Each structure stands twice: as C-alpha cells, then as structure tokens.
Amino acid sequence: MRGRGRGASGYRRGRAYSPEREAELLEVQRVYSDLAKHKWFRRTTDRGQFELGTYRYNLGSAWGKQTVQITFEPQTVELICVSEDGQRTARQRALGLTRDDWMGDWQLDTLPAYQLGFPWSAPACRMAALLEEWAGTT
C-alpha cells in the first residue's frame, strides 16, 4: 500500500523544489522536536570540554574526564548535560541550530540561472569534468 500523497516511486507528489521557498518551508520546530527524542554521549577533556558536531562546549574543569549524557531542550534551544554519576546538570546554549545557520546567506538574485545537463551524453560528461577542474579557481 502506498503512503498518502506518494506516487508509485515513493516520492511525494506536488510542487517542485524551489530555492526561493526554502526558508519558508523549513520547519525549525519540527527539527527541534526530532532532536529532543535523542541522547548523545560525549567524553569531556580534563578541562570539561566536549564537541558536538563542529562545535565545542565548555562545562568547566569540575566536569573533566568523564562521559556526559546530552539531550536537547526544544523550548529553550539548549543542551542539557548530565554528569556521569547523575548528580550534576548543566545547560548550554545549542550552537548552529538556527534557520540562518542552516540556510547560510543565500542571495538568490545572484545565483546563476542555468541548469547543467544530465551527464549521460559525451558533451555533458566533458562539461562536468571541466567544471570539476575549475572548482575553487576563482
């Protein structure tokens, strides 16, 4: 049985993707609700620091050299850290979890208005190889 609103291929039917509408369609609270369902465990340094994703958090030296349990609080957008023995709790503002962090600073009016061909033809393969060579040269 197919899911509601899905075609035979399993993809949702409806409007095509549009970068102009991406910010409007991103449901931040839905992402936060999903994060709230999970737990992470991180080993702290001797100074009580740990990394989650590409961000470093500092709990202080009293938290040093232990494994902390981390959960996410969606209402305050904070990480809740619980010490290894369960006796201490600390809150840290979660980093990198805003719409701007995810979307970046897109200036849609400056993006090129073209689409590359699907690389199954010889010219399209050559163009893809050429663009790959040129990447990072400007």
N, C-alpha and C positions, 0 to 999 in steps of 0.2 A: 504494500500500500504506500502510495506516495504521500509525502508531507504536504500539508496545506500550503498552497501558493507556490509549489515547486513543480517544475516541468519534469519530463522523463529523464533528463540528465542529472537531476538533483539540484540544479541551480535555481535560485529564485527568479521568478518572472517579474517583470516590472521595468522601471526606468533604468537606463544605462548609467554607469558610473559617471559622475561629473565632478571634477576637482573644485569647481566653483561652489558646489553644495556640500563639500566635505565637512567643513566646520559646523554647518547646520545639522548634519546627520550624525555627527559624533555624539554619542550619549555618555557623557562623563560619569554620571551617577550609576549607570549600568556597569561600567568598568569598575568603579569603586565597589559596587555590590559584589561583583565577582571576586575582587581581591580580598574582600572581607571573609570569604569562605576558606581561605588558605592559611597555612602556617609555614614559616621559614625558620631554619635554624642556622645560626652563624657563630663561628668561633671568634672570640674577641682577641685583640692583641694584648700585650701586657699593659697598655695604656687604656684599654677598654674601648677600642675602636673596632668597627666591623664594616664590611662592604656589602651592599645590597644593590645589585645591578651595577651601574657605573658610579654609584655614589658612596661616599664614606661618611659614617656616622660616628659620633663620639659620645660614649656613655660615662666616661670618667674612669680613672685608674681603679676605683673600687670594683669595677666590672671586669677587670683584666683577667685574661687567660681562663675563660670559661665559655661554654656554649649557651647562647641566649636563644630563647624562643621569641619569634616576632610574628605579630598579627597586625592587621590593618583595620583602623577605625574610620569608616567612610564618612561619618558626620563631621569629624574634625580634620580629616585627611592627615592622620598621624599614625606612626608605627608604635605599637605597644610592645615593649621589650620586657621579658620576664627572665629573671636570673635563673641560673642552673638549679639552685636549691628552691626556687619558687618564692623566696622571701622578699625580693625587691621587684618593683615595677618602675619603668621609666617610659616617658613618651617623647618621641622625636617627630618633628615635622617631616612628613614624607617629601622627598625631593623628586623632581622630574615627573610629577603626576598631574600636570595641568594641561588644559587644552592647548595652550601656547607651546608647552614643552613638546607635545606630540606632533603638532602641526608645523612648527617652525614658523619662519617669517616668509610665507609664500606671497609673492606679488604676482598674482595670476595674469595681470595685464602685460607682464614682461616675459612670460613663458612663450617659447616658440609655438606657432600654430601649425604644426605638421605632425604627421604620424609616419613612423618607419614602416616599410613593407614587411610582411611576414617572411622571414628568411628561408624560403624554400626555393627561391629562384637564384640562379647564379649571380645576377646583379645585386639582389638583396643581400646575399651572403657576403659579397665583396664590400658592400656599403657597411654592413655590420662590423666586419673586420677592420675596415678603415676607421670607423668611429671609435672602436675599441682602442686602436693605436693612438688616436688623437686625444683620448680621455686624459684630462689633467694637464694638457699642454697650454691652456690659455690662462 
